[in-house]
């Protein structure tokens, strides 16, 4: 059984990682790459607009947001508007669903199951909210999910609030849901010195359980384009 390769990218700009996802997806579609990859990353403040974004979901003009230091990207994923910021764990599974189950409903529910499982390790009673995609706790939204699939290869993914500054969500209507209250692991379970690191570990392990695959930590060099020689360290 092929393991899920988990690559922790640390903190990266959104545009850089978006192009990385697109390339990895193309390589998987064309059989240049054969492993399932889960990218874990933290982004600088950025707002992304999915294909279902409503005009009312972005009450502040993109120009005004840019003046506040937030980039705005229109992307191919499903769903409405969302926000990424420091303290949020973002995960991008590059999975070939023909090796799992070619069913988008199953895939979304399995991501939710993995996040619910991980949150239980922190004593947070997480759950689904009928009619919505994502993960909630006590009526508050703690994780958002938006995906895109090309020839059964996935990209985009989930955003789990860990220590995120929740007032940033006041700039948008998160996921287009009027009146939604956003929350985080730190707010629900209390801060801890190693919280970010622990969440990364628990989420990766929970993905393995949910998708019934072993998980392995991989070096970012795994993401180099196939056939491209590694840089000479002597240079």
VOTIGU-697959 format. One record per residue (C-alpha): residue in three letters; chain; y, z, x. Coordinates in Angstrom, 2 decimals. Layout:
["Ala", "A", [Y, Z, X]] ...
***
This chain:
["Unk", "A", [0.00, 0.00, 0.00]] ["Unk", "A", [3.31, -1.08, 1.52]] ["Unk", "A", [5.82, 1.71, 2.13]] ["Unk", "A", [9.40, 1.73, 0.91]] ["Unk", "A", [11.63, 1.54, 3.97]] ["Unk", "A", [14.55, 3.95, 3.58]] ["Unk", "A", [17.62, 3.09, 5.65]] ["Unk", "A", [20.51, 5.56, 5.73]] ["Unk", "A", [23.71, 3.65, 6.48]] ["Unk", "A", [25.98, 6.69, 6.58]] ["Unk", "A", [29.49, 5.89, 5.38]] ["Unk", "A", [30.39, 2.21, 5.07]] ["Unk", "A", [33.01, 0.07, 3.33]] ["Unk", "A", [31.80, -1.32, 0.04]] ["Unk", "A", [32.45, -5.00, 0.81]] ["Unk", "A", [30.37, -4.84, 3.99]] ["Unk", "A", [27.38, -3.34, 2.19]] ["Unk", "A", [27.73, -5.73, -0.76]] ["Unk", "A", [27.33, -8.71, 1.58]] ["Unk", "A", [24.41, -6.96, 3.30]] ["Unk", "A", [22.64, -6.54, -0.06]] ["Unk", "A", [23.18, -10.18, -0.95]] ["Unk", "A", [21.74, -11.31, 2.37]] ["Unk", "A", [18.71, -9.03, 2.13]] ["Unk", "A", [18.06, -10.29, -1.39]] ["Unk", "A", [18.21, -13.93, -0.23]] ["Unk", "A", [15.82, -13.18, 2.63]] ["Unk", "A", [13.36, -11.52, 0.26]] ["Unk", "A", [13.55, -14.38, -2.25]] ["Unk", "A", [12.83, -16.92, 0.51]] ["Unk", "A", [9.98, -14.81, 2.00]] ["Unk", "A", [11.81, -14.23, 5.28]] ["Unk", "A", [11.49, -10.52, 4.57]] ["Unk", "A", [8.49, -8.73, 3.07]] ["Unk", "A", [9.33, -5.02, 2.81]] ["Unk", "A", [10.91, -3.07, -0.03]] ["Unk", "A", [14.09, -1.42, 1.25]] ["Unk", "A", [16.12, 1.45, -0.17]] ["Unk", "A", [19.62, 1.55, 1.30]] ["Unk", "A", [21.38, 4.92, 1.10]] ["Unk", "A", [25.11, 4.95, 1.73]] ["Unk", "A", [28.41, 6.67, 1.06]] ["Unk", "A", [31.51, 4.56, 0.37]] ["Unk", "A", [35.23, 4.91, 0.85]] ["Unk", "A", [37.02, 5.05, -2.54]] ["Unk", "A", [36.34, 1.82, -4.43]] ["Unk", "A", [36.11, 0.64, -8.04]] ["Unk", "A", [33.57, -1.98, -9.05]] ["Unk", "A", [33.66, -4.08, -12.20]] ["Unk", "A", [30.29, -5.14, -13.60]] ["Unk", "A", [29.71, -8.12, -15.86]] ["Unk", "A", [30.10, -5.93, -18.95]] ["Unk", "A", [33.48, -4.46, -18.00]] ["Unk", "A", [35.90, -4.16, -20.92]] ["Unk", "A", [39.66, -4.47, -20.45]] ["Unk", "A", [40.08, -0.94, -21.81]] ["Unk", "A", [37.80, 0.47, -19.10]] ["Unk", "A", [40.41, -0.06, -16.40]] ["Unk", "A", [43.66, 1.42, -17.76]] ["Unk", "A", [45.39, 1.19, -14.37]] ["Unk", "A", [46.11, -2.28, -12.98]] ["Unk", "A", [44.16, -3.27, -9.83]] ["Unk", "A", [47.47, -3.61, -7.95]] ["Unk", "A", [48.37, -0.01, -8.76]] ["Unk", "A", [44.93, 1.16, -7.71]] ["Unk", "A", [45.29, -0.72, -4.41]] ["Unk", "A", [48.59, 1.09, -3.84]] ["Unk", "A", [46.62, 4.34, -4.12]] ["Unk", "A", [44.16, 3.13, -1.48]] ["Unk", "A", [41.33, 2.02, -3.77]] ["Unk", "A", [39.73, -1.39, -3.42]] ["Unk", "A", [38.58, -3.22, -6.57]] ["Unk", "A", [35.58, -5.59, -6.61]] ["Unk", "A", [34.23, -7.79, -9.38]] ["Unk", "A", [30.45, -7.88, -8.90]] ["Unk", "A", [27.37, -9.47, -10.44]] ["Unk", "A", [25.63, -6.28, -11.54]] ["Unk", "A", [25.26, -5.38, -15.19]] ["Unk", "A", [27.23, -2.62, -16.81]] ["Unk", "A", [30.89, -1.67, -16.98]] ["Unk", "A", [33.33, -0.15, -14.48]] ["Unk", "A", [32.29, 2.52, -11.99]] ["Unk", "A", [33.76, 4.32, -9.02]] ["Unk", "A", [32.35, 5.16, -5.61]] ["Unk", "A", [33.89, 7.75, -3.32]] ["Unk", "A", [33.01, 10.15, -0.50]] ["Unk", "A", [30.53, 12.81, -1.61]] ["Unk", "A", [28.59, 10.36, -3.76]] ["Unk", "A", [25.13, 9.13, -2.75]] ["Unk", "A", [24.81, 5.43, -3.52]] ["Unk", "A", [21.40, 3.79, -3.41]] ["Unk", "A", [20.60, 0.08, -3.33]] ["Unk", "A", [16.90, -0.76, -3.79]] ["Unk", "A", [16.03, -4.23, -2.51]] ["Unk", "A", [12.66, -4.43, -4.25]] ["Unk", "A", [10.48, -7.39, -5.23]] ["Unk", "A", [9.41, -6.47, -8.74]] ["Unk", "A", [6.46, -8.85, -8.74]] ["Unk", "A", [4.85, -6.32, -6.38]] ["Unk", "A", [5.59, -3.51, -8.83]] ["Unk", "A", [6.12, -4.62, -12.43]] ["Unk", "A", [8.32, -7.59, -13.42]] ["Unk", "A", [10.03, -5.71, -16.23]] ["Unk", "A", [13.74, -4.79, -16.05]] ["Unk", "A", [13.50, -2.10, -18.72]] ["Unk", "A", [10.67, -0.43, -16.76]] ["Unk", "A", [12.67, -0.75, -13.53]] ["Unk", "A", [15.77, 0.94, -14.97]] ["Unk", "A", [13.73, 3.74, -16.54]] ["Unk", "A", [11.89, 4.27, -13.24]] ["Unk", "A", [15.16, 4.66, -11.31]] ["Unk", "A", [16.26, 7.19, -13.92]] ["Unk", "A", [12.93, 9.01, -13.57]] ["Unk", "A", [13.35, 9.20, -9.78]] ["Unk", "A", [16.84, 10.69, -10.07]] ["Unk", "A", [15.76, 13.15, -12.77]] ["Unk", "A", [12.89, 14.23, -10.51]] ["Unk", "A", [15.23, 14.70, -7.52]] ["Unk", "A", [17.74, 16.70, -9.57]] ["Unk", "A", [15.01, 19.06, -10.75]] ["Unk", "A", [14.59, 20.10, -7.08]] ["Unk", "A", [18.13, 21.54, -7.32]] ["Unk", "A", [17.46, 23.35, -10.59]] ["Unk", "A", [19.44, 20.81, -12.61]] ["Unk", "A", [17.85, 19.94, -15.98]] ["Unk", "A", [18.62, 16.21, -15.98]] ["Unk", "A", [17.75, 13.77, -18.73]] ["Unk", "A", [18.34, 10.35, -20.24]] ["Unk", "A", [20.93, 9.79, -22.96]] ["Unk", "A", [19.57, 7.48, -25.69]] ["Unk", "A", [21.55, 4.25, -25.87]] ["Unk", "A", [22.94, 4.54, -22.34]] ["Unk", "A", [21.69, 3.79, -18.84]] ["Unk", "A", [22.05, 6.57, -16.28]] ["Unk", "A", [21.28, 10.26, -15.89]] ["Unk", "A", [22.91, 13.19, -17.68]] ["Unk", "A", [22.79, 16.97, -17.73]] ["Unk", "A", [23.96, 19.10, -20.65]] ["Unk", "A", [25.92, 16.14, -22.02]] ["Unk", "A", [27.68, 15.40, -18.73]] ["Unk", "A", [26.99, 12.25, -16.70]] ["Unk", "A", [25.81, 12.84, -13.14]] ["Unk", "A", [24.45, 9.41, -12.11]] ["Unk", "A", [25.30, 5.81, -12.99]] ["Unk", "A", [23.03, 2.79, -12.66]] ["Unk", "A", [23.86, -0.94, -12.54]] ["Unk", "A", [21.53, -3.62, -11.22]] ["Unk", "A", [21.22, -7.32, -10.60]] ["Unk", "A", [17.96, -9.23, -10.19]] ["Unk", "A", [17.44, -12.65, -8.61]] ["Unk", "A", [13.96, -14.17, -8.91]] ["Unk", "A", [12.64, -10.64, -9.44]] ["Unk", "A", [14.34, -9.28, -6.30]] ["Unk", "A", [16.69, -6.41, -7.08]] ["Unk", "A", [19.99, -5.32, -5.63]] ["Unk", "A", [22.90, -3.06, -6.61]] ["Unk", "A", [21.53, 0.27, -7.84]] ["Unk", "A", [22.64, 3.83, -8.54]] ["Unk", "A", [25.47, 6.26, -7.78]] ["Unk", "A", [24.68, 9.98, -7.80]] ["Unk", "A", [27.58, 12.44, -7.66]] ["Unk", "A", [26.82, 15.09, -5.05]] ["Unk", "A", [30.12, 16.61, -3.89]] ["Unk", "A", [32.39, 13.89, -5.29]] ["Unk", "A", [35.99, 14.74, -6.24]] ["Unk", "A", [35.52, 14.33, -9.98]] ["Unk", "A", [39.23, 13.90, -10.77]] ["Unk", "A", [38.97, 10.39, -9.28]] ["Unk", "A", [37.07, 9.35, -12.41]] ["Unk", "A", [40.30, 9.90, -14.39]] ["Unk", "A", [41.44, 6.54, -12.99]] ["Unk", "A", [38.86, 4.67, -15.08]] ["Unk", "A", [36.79, 4.95, -18.25]] ["Unk", "A", [33.47, 5.57, -16.46]] ["Unk", "A", [30.86, 3.01, -17.52]] ["Unk", "A", [33.16, 2.17, -20.43]] ["Unk", "A", [32.16, 5.37, -22.26]] ["Unk", "A", [35.21, 6.91, -23.93]] ["Unk", "A", [35.40, 10.67, -23.58]] ["Unk", "A", [32.57, 10.96, -21.07]] ["Unk", "A", [32.60, 13.99, -18.75]] ["Unk", "A", [31.45, 13.31, -15.21]] ["Unk", "A", [29.78, 15.99, -13.15]] ["Unk", "A", [28.11, 16.47, -9.76]] ["Unk", "A", [25.29, 18.38, -8.11]] ["Unk", "A", [27.81, 20.71, -6.47]] ["Unk", "A", [29.41, 21.51, -9.83]] ["Unk", "A", [26.09, 22.06, -11.58]] ["Unk", "A", [24.13, 23.84, -8.85]] ["Unk", "A", [26.77, 25.10, -6.42]] ["Unk", "A", [27.78, 23.78, -2.98]] ["Unk", "A", [25.56, 24.17, 0.06]] ["Unk", "A", [26.17, 23.41, 3.72]] ["Unk", "A", [23.39, 20.83, 3.94]] ["Unk", "A", [23.65, 19.49, 0.37]] ["Unk", "A", [24.31, 15.84, 1.24]] ["Unk", "A", [21.39, 15.72, 3.68]] ["Unk", "A", [19.03, 17.48, 1.26]] ["Unk", "A", [19.94, 15.13, -1.58]] ["Unk", "A", [19.20, 12.09, 0.57]] ["Unk", "A", [15.77, 13.51, 1.40]] ["Unk", "A", [14.94, 14.47, -2.18]] ["Unk", "A", [16.06, 11.14, -3.64]] ["Unk", "A", [14.04, 9.12, -1.11]] ["Unk", "A", [10.94, 11.23, -1.77]] ["Unk", "A", [11.42, 10.99, -5.54]] ["Unk", "A", [11.65, 7.19, -5.32]] ["Unk", "A", [8.27, 7.18, -3.63]] ["Unk", "A", [6.77, 9.28, -6.42]] ["Unk", "A", [8.37, 7.23, -9.21]] ["Unk", "A", [7.41, 3.84, -7.75]] ["Unk", "A", [4.05, 5.13, -6.49]] ["Unk", "A", [4.66, 4.06, -2.91]] ["Unk", "A", [4.83, 5.94, 0.38]] ["Unk", "A", [8.31, 6.16, 1.90]] ["Unk", "A", [9.27, 5.77, 5.53]] ["Unk", "A", [12.56, 6.35, 7.28]] ["Unk", "A", [13.60, 3.11, 9.00]] ["Unk", "A", [16.12, 2.34, 11.69]] ["Unk", "A", [19.12, 0.22, 10.58]] ["Unk", "A", [17.89, -2.42, 13.05]] ["Unk", "A", [15.33, -3.29, 10.38]] ["Unk", "A", [18.20, -4.95, 8.51]] ["Unk", "A", [19.00, -7.46, 11.26]] ["Unk", "A", [18.56, -11.08, 10.13]] ["Unk", "A", [14.99, -12.31, 10.76]] ["Unk", "A", [14.63, -14.11, 14.05]] ["Unk", "A", [17.93, -12.84, 15.41]] ["Unk", "A", [17.43, -11.25, 18.83]] ["Unk", "A", [18.49, -7.65, 19.27]] ["Unk", "A", [21.68, -7.18, 21.33]] ["Unk", "A", [21.20, -6.62, 25.03]] ["Unk", "A", [22.05, -2.92, 25.66]] ["Unk", "A", [23.05, -3.81, 29.24]] ["Unk", "A", [25.98, -5.87, 28.02]] 
***
